[in-house]
Amino acid sequence: MSMTIATTAGSLLDLLGHRRKTYTKRPAIVRRAPRLLRARTGGTALLAAALAGCGGGPDADAIIQRAIEAHGVQVLDTARVSFDFRGERYISTRDNGRFRLERIYQEDGSRVREILTNDGTYREVDGVPQPLTDDERESVATAVNSVLYFAFLPHKLDDPGVVARYLGQDRLAGRPYDRVEVTFDPEEGGRDWEDRFLYWFHPEEGTLDYMAYRYHVGQGGTRFRQAVNRRWVEGIVVQDYENLTRQGTEDIEEYGPAYEELDLEWVSYISIGNVSIESLPEDFPDDPEAPQAPESAG
């Protein structure tokens, strides 16, 4: 199982809350001028997308690569990024396949640090490593990985377990968008490989502006998100999301027309703050502060 690919979309529901109201507006997406995008991405991705289209329509992988460059998130493959989400600190350190993902928070007056690496999953409380059962280890991995996965999309949409398919163009907010379906290979897609995602990319600017997904955790369900509050932070695009739904929607492809008709309910606002991006620490991946795994709890 590839921990870098497991998405666990439904696990975010516990973090996002369940406040719902009728959705009556479409907040403007703050975007860069197209010329700035072209300067940022250069000609490589644009040429790849154009050449892929000669064979009978745009290529989904080329669209994703263009989006990764447009957002600048390719730098996260060899960097440390940290941010705050709902009162907790998340840290992602990656070096071309080696990774350490962390969540740090306070619980009952104690400092809890949870860590997910290529080698395992760990938890420490006030600096003391804690034994974990298999279920607890899976829960920690889900909690840490799911937030970090969604925070910097389209980063990681080109992972080996991703299966991308171009589905054509839709109109959202009066603009055309390339719609790409993402599913996951059962062998490499993690525990929730059955989850299905739709991403809407701006065909000229390459940005990821909307997404919808179906998840199977718990009773299952669907969600639609719109990117808002887009800003540049140390060379990459950071954006928040309005999290929306529609009761009874089983087919996530219905969200495009539903969004146009404002036939959605608002669930929550997803925002990350205090974003910091740094170069890799010299001791990575041999971090002397990383806890040693105690004996299993069973």
C-alpha positions as CSV (number, residue, x, y, z in Angstrom):
1,M,0.0,0.0,0.0
2,S,1.4,3.4,-0.9
3,M,0.9,5.9,1.9
4,T,1.7,8.8,-0.4
5,I,-1.4,8.1,-2.5
6,A,-4.0,7.0,0.0
7,T,-6.6,9.8,-0.1
8,T,-9.2,8.9,2.5
9,A,-11.5,11.6,1.4
10,G,-14.3,10.7,3.8
11,S,-12.0,10.9,6.8
12,L,-12.1,14.7,6.4
13,L,-15.8,14.8,7.4
14,D,-14.9,14.6,11.0
15,L,-12.6,17.6,10.7
16,L,-14.9,19.8,8.5
17,G,-18.1,19.8,10.6
18,H,-21.6,19.5,9.4
19,R,-22.9,23.1,9.2
20,R,-25.2,23.3,6.2
21,K,-27.1,26.1,4.6
22,T,-28.4,26.9,1.2
23,Y,-25.7,27.9,-1.2
24,T,-26.7,31.2,-2.8
25,K,-23.5,32.7,-4.3
26,R,-20.3,31.8,-6.1
27,P,-17.3,33.6,-4.5
28,A,-14.9,34.9,-7.1
29,I,-11.8,32.9,-7.7
30,V,-8.8,35.2,-7.4
31,R,-6.6,34.3,-10.3
32,R,-3.4,35.6,-11.9
33,A,-3.2,37.3,-15.2
34,P,-2.7,34.7,-18.0
35,R,0.7,36.2,-19.0
36,L,2.0,35.6,-15.5
37,L,0.9,32.0,-15.7
38,R,2.7,31.6,-19.0
39,A,5.9,33.0,-17.5
40,R,5.6,30.6,-14.6
41,T,4.9,27.4,-16.5
42,G,7.0,28.1,-19.6
43,G,6.2,26.3,-22.9
44,T,6.8,22.7,-21.9
45,A,3.5,21.8,-20.3
46,L,1.5,23.8,-22.8
47,L,3.2,22.0,-25.7
48,A,2.7,18.6,-24.1
49,A,-1.0,19.3,-23.7
50,A,-1.3,20.5,-27.3
51,L,0.6,17.5,-28.7
52,A,-1.5,15.1,-26.6
53,G,-4.6,16.6,-28.1
54,C,-3.6,15.7,-31.6
55,G,-4.5,12.1,-31.0
56,G,-8.2,12.7,-30.3
57,G,-8.7,15.0,-27.4
58,P,-6.7,16.4,-24.5
59,D,-4.6,14.0,-22.5
60,A,-5.6,13.8,-18.8
61,D,-2.0,13.3,-17.6
62,A,-0.8,16.4,-19.6
63,I,-3.6,18.5,-18.1
64,I,-2.6,17.4,-14.6
65,Q,1.1,18.1,-15.2
66,R,0.2,21.5,-16.5
67,A,-1.8,22.2,-13.4
68,I,1.1,21.1,-11.1
69,E,3.3,23.6,-12.9
70,A,0.7,26.3,-12.8
71,H,0.3,25.9,-9.0
72,G,4.1,25.6,-8.5
73,V,3.6,22.6,-6.3
74,Q,6.3,20.5,-8.0
75,V,8.8,22.1,-5.6
76,L,7.1,20.2,-2.7
77,D,8.8,17.0,-3.9
78,T,12.0,18.3,-2.3
79,A,10.9,20.7,0.4
80,R,9.4,21.0,3.9
81,V,6.0,22.7,4.0
82,S,4.0,23.4,7.2
83,F,0.7,25.0,7.9
84,D,-2.1,25.3,10.5
85,F,-5.5,23.7,10.0
86,R,-8.3,23.8,12.7
87,G,-5.8,24.5,15.5
88,E,-3.3,21.8,14.5
89,R,0.1,22.1,12.9
90,Y,0.8,19.9,9.8
91,I,4.3,19.4,8.4
92,S,5.2,17.6,5.2
93,T,8.9,16.9,4.4
94,R,9.7,15.1,1.1
95,D,12.8,14.2,-0.9
96,N,11.9,12.5,-4.1
97,G,10.1,9.6,-2.7
98,R,11.3,9.8,0.9
99,F,8.7,11.5,3.2
100,R,7.8,12.4,6.7
101,L,4.3,13.7,7.4
102,E,3.4,15.1,10.8
103,R,0.5,16.4,12.8
104,I,1.2,18.3,16.1
105,Y,-1.6,19.2,18.5
106,Q,-2.6,19.7,22.1
107,E,-4.8,17.1,23.9
108,D,-5.6,17.2,27.6
109,G,-2.7,19.5,28.3
110,S,-0.2,17.3,26.5
111,R,1.7,17.9,23.2
112,V,0.9,15.1,20.7
113,R,3.1,14.5,17.7
114,E,2.0,11.9,15.1
115,I,4.4,10.9,12.3
116,L,3.9,9.0,9.1
117,T,7.1,7.9,7.1
118,N,8.1,5.4,4.5
119,D,9.1,3.2,7.4
120,G,6.1,3.3,9.6
121,T,3.6,5.3,11.7
122,Y,4.3,6.7,15.1
123,R,2.9,8.8,18.0
124,E,4.5,10.5,20.9
125,V,3.0,12.3,23.8
126,D,5.1,15.0,25.5
127,G,8.1,13.5,23.8
128,V,7.5,9.9,24.9
129,P,6.8,7.3,22.1
130,Q,3.5,5.5,22.5
131,P,2.7,1.9,21.5
132,L,0.0,1.7,18.8
133,T,-2.3,-1.1,17.8
134,D,-2.8,-1.8,14.1
135,D,-6.1,0.0,14.1
136,E,-4.6,3.0,15.9
137,R,-1.7,3.1,13.4
138,E,-4.1,3.1,10.5
139,S,-6.2,5.9,12.2
140,V,-3.1,8.1,12.6
141,A,-2.0,7.5,9.0
142,T,-5.5,8.5,7.8
143,A,-5.7,11.6,10.0
144,V,-2.3,12.9,8.9
145,N,-2.2,11.9,5.3
146,S,-5.7,13.0,4.3
147,V,-5.3,16.7,5.4
148,L,-1.9,17.0,3.8
149,Y,-3.1,15.3,0.6
150,F,-5.9,17.8,0.0
151,A,-4.0,20.9,1.2
152,F,-1.8,21.3,-1.9
153,L,-3.7,19.7,-4.8
154,P,-2.9,19.2,-7.6
155,H,0.3,18.0,-6.0
156,K,0.4,14.2,-5.9
157,L,-2.2,13.8,-8.7
158,D,0.7,12.4,-10.8
159,D,1.5,9.6,-8.3
160,P,2.0,6.1,-9.7
161,G,-1.3,4.8,-8.4
162,V,-3.4,7.6,-10.0
163,V,-5.6,6.6,-13.0
164,A,-6.6,9.8,-14.8
165,R,-9.2,10.1,-17.6
166,Y,-10.3,13.1,-19.6
167,L,-14.1,13.4,-19.7
168,G,-14.6,16.5,-21.8
169,Q,-15.5,20.1,-21.1
170,D,-18.1,21.6,-18.8
171,R,-19.2,25.2,-18.2
172,L,-18.9,26.4,-14.6
173,A,-19.7,30.0,-13.7
174,G,-20.1,30.7,-17.4
175,R,-16.5,29.5,-18.2
176,P,-15.3,26.3,-20.0
177,Y,-13.4,23.8,-17.9
178,D,-11.6,20.6,-18.7
179,R,-13.0,17.8,-16.5
180,V,-10.7,15.0,-15.5
181,E,-11.7,11.9,-13.6
182,V,-9.2,10.5,-11.1
183,T,-9.5,7.0,-9.6
184,F,-6.8,4.8,-8.0
185,D,-5.1,1.5,-8.9
186,P,-6.2,-1.2,-6.3
187,E,-2.6,-2.2,-5.8
188,E,-1.2,1.2,-5.2
189,G,-4.1,3.4,-4.3
190,G,-4.3,2.8,-0.6
191,R,-7.1,1.7,1.7
192,D,-9.7,3.9,0.0
193,W,-8.8,3.2,-3.6
194,E,-12.5,3.0,-4.5
195,D,-12.9,6.7,-4.0
196,R,-13.6,8.7,-7.2
197,F,-12.8,12.3,-7.9
198,L,-13.6,14.8,-10.6
199,Y,-11.3,17.9,-11.1
200,W,-12.2,20.9,-13.2
201,F,-9.1,22.7,-14.7
202,H,-9.1,26.1,-16.3
203,P,-8.1,25.3,-20.0
204,E,-6.1,28.5,-20.4
205,E,-4.6,29.1,-17.0
206,G,-4.2,25.5,-16.0
207,T,-5.5,26.1,-12.4
208,L,-7.5,23.6,-10.4
209,D,-10.7,25.6,-9.6
210,Y,-13.3,23.0,-8.7
211,M,-13.5,19.4,-7.6
212,A,-16.0,16.8,-6.6
213,Y,-15.6,13.4,-5.0
214,R,-17.4,10.3,-3.8
215,Y,-16.2,8.5,-0.7
216,H,-17.0,5.2,0.9
217,V,-16.0,5.8,4.5
218,G,-18.9,5.4,7.0
219,Q,-22.2,5.7,5.2
220,G,-20.5,7.3,2.2
221,G,-21.5,10.4,0.3
222,T,-20.4,13.1,-2.2
223,R,-19.0,16.6,-2.0
224,F,-18.2,19.5,-4.3
225,R,-15.6,22.1,-3.6
226,Q,-14.8,25.5,-5.1
227,A,-11.4,27.1,-4.7
228,V,-11.4,30.5,-3.0
229,N,-8.9,32.9,-1.5
230,R,-6.2,32.0,-3.9
231,R,-2.8,33.5,-3.1
232,W,0.9,33.0,-3.7
233,V,3.0,31.8,-0.8
234,E,6.7,31.5,-1.3
235,G,6.4,30.5,-4.9
236,I,3.3,28.1,-4.8
237,V,-0.4,28.6,-5.0
238,V,-2.3,28.2,-1.8
239,Q,-6.1,28.2,-1.9
240,D,-9.0,27.6,0.5
241,Y,-12.2,25.8,-0.4
242,E,-15.9,26.1,0.1
243,N,-17.2,22.6,0.8
244,L,-20.7,22.0,-0.7
245,T,-23.1,19.1,-1.1
246,R,-26.5,18.3,-2.5
247,Q,-28.8,15.8,-0.7
248,G,-29.3,12.6,-2.6
249,T,-26.6,13.1,-5.2
250,E,-25.0,9.8,-6.0
251,D,-23.3,10.7,-9.4
252,I,-20.7,13.4,-8.8
253,E,-21.0,14.4,-12.4
254,E,-24.3,16.0,-11.5
255,Y,-22.4,18.6,-9.4
256,G,-21.5,20.7,-12.5
257,P,-25.1,21.5,-13.5
258,A,-26.1,21.7,-9.8
259,Y,-23.4,24.4,-9.3
260,E,-24.7,26.4,-12.3
261,E,-28.2,26.3,-10.9
262,L,-27.0,27.1,-7.3
263,D,-28.7,23.9,-6.2
264,L,-26.2,23.1,-3.5
265,E,-25.9,23.3,0.3
266,W,-22.9,24.8,2.1
267,V,-21.2,22.4,4.5
268,S,-18.0,24.2,5.6
269,Y,-15.1,26.4,4.8
270,I,-11.7,24.8,4.5
271,S,-8.8,27.1,5.2
272,I,-5.1,26.6,6.0
273,G,-3.0,29.4,7.5
274,N,0.6,30.3,8.5
275,V,2.0,28.4,5.5
276,S,5.7,28.1,5.5
277,I,7.9,26.5,2.8
278,E,11.6,25.7,3.5
279,S,14.4,23.8,1.9
280,L,15.1,20.3,3.1
281,P,16.8,20.0,6.5
282,E,20.4,18.7,6.2
283,D,19.6,15.7,8.5
284,F,16.6,14.5,6.5
285,P,15.5,11.7,6.5
286,D,17.7,11.0,9.6
287,D,15.9,13.3,12.0
288,P,17.2,12.9,15.5
289,E,13.9,14.1,16.9
290,A,11.9,11.4,15.2
291,P,10.5,9.0,17.8
292,Q,11.6,5.4,17.9
293,A,8.8,2.9,17.6
294,P,8.0,1.2,20.9
295,E,6.7,-2.4,21.1
296,S,3.3,-2.8,19.5
297,A,0.3,-2.5,21.7
298,G,-1.1,-5.6,20.0
